[in-house]
Amino acid sequence: MPSKVHFANELKGKEIVHYADDNRLISSWHNKIYINRGEAERLVVIPNKSPEKLLGVSRLARRLLRLDKCNVFPVGDDLVVIRRGYVYHYDWQNDRLSQVLKLRNCNNVLHQSVSISPDGNIYFGEYGANKERRAVPVYRSSDGGKSWQVVYEFEAGKVKHVHGCYWDEVEKRVWVCTGDFENENWILSADENFKDVEWVGDGSQKYRTCNFFFENDSIHWIMDSHLEPSYHYALDRKTRKIERLQMFRGPVWYIKRLDDGYYLAGTTQEKGAGVLDKHAHLMLSKDLKNWEDIYQFSHDGYSRKYFKNGIISFADGKQTSKKFYMFFEALKGFDGKSFECSLHDGNERKG
């Protein structure tokens, strides 16, 4: 199995790679979205308030004010964009951006956390601080992101926020994960209308996760807990029993399945009893049983509270071990940078 990651090509001036496949690369910097389809790169500019235009010039200011954060999800040729509390629809053919939804208690959502079903239904849930523990909506669009409705709502006090909504091709259902504290960590499985909803778990940290690997016989997740050590869990589809597998050195926010059989996961460098060392780790598996630590990154030393935890992220889209995309926050030498990467044999390396 490959034991080294190669950062083959830095995408200059691109903080985030949202999506990449053989035909399209979607990236962003501040409020600018770049769409490359093998022709001249197209620029889409998201509306910006006057103070943000000036402050956004500085990377540290973007980190402090979260001005770098946005989500871009392709739907056919068009885009769904979430930034600064608003959802936009971008019409590729007419080069037109339209504001279509104002979020209740959320500026943006986690990367990779928007999904679409084969019938064209798009899903995401609000991810915000929600200190008052207000009701948390899950949205659905059935017209390519032009309009949105609340398809499900977690009652007030039930959860802090939604970590993601994911389509499971095996059971033909939407899986939703929530967080963050005791009795707030739930996994839901629902039909496309959220009329048949199955609750999985007991609200404890073991069910606190941000994403899933969907296999034929099982569903896998890795905990996202800074409060206690994070483990890889596998849920048996038939019995709904869970098995605890390998422990990780820190919380895992983002994961990636590569199309040639490899799995990637990145631990986050933050503070808490569940963070077991001073590095963010890039982990690799071939079988979802054994994970190898293939690269370690150091936090860049700025305040985690104000200038972010150290985060390893992956682009959506079909990619392989020969060519996939990663981007980083608050990691020494990598903050605000995006790379085209590959896996190959070699010794481990530290950042």
Beta strands, then each sheet from edge to edge (+ up, - down):
strand 1: 4-10
strand 2: 16-20
strand 3: 25-29
strand 4: 32-36
strand 5: 42-45
strand 6: 71-75
strand 7: 78-83
strand 8: 86-91
strand 9: 96-102
strand 10: 115-116
strand 11: 122-125
strand 12: 136-141
strand 13: 149-154
strand 14: 161-168
strand 15: 173-179
strand 16: 185-190
strand 17: 197-203
strand 18: 213-214
strand 19: 218-222
strand 20: 230-236
strand 21: 242-248
strand 22: 252-257
strand 23: 263-267
strand 24: 279-285
strand 25: 291-298
strand 26: 311-314
strand 27: 324-329
strand 28: 338-344
strand 29: 349-350
sheet 1: 1+ 28- 27+ 26-
sheet 2: 2+ 3- 4+ 5-
sheet 3: 6+ 7- 8+ 9-
sheet 4: 10+ 11- 12+ 13-
sheet 5: 14+ 15- 16+ 17-
sheet 6: 18+ 19- 20+ 21-
sheet 7: 22+ 23- 24+ 25- 29-
end
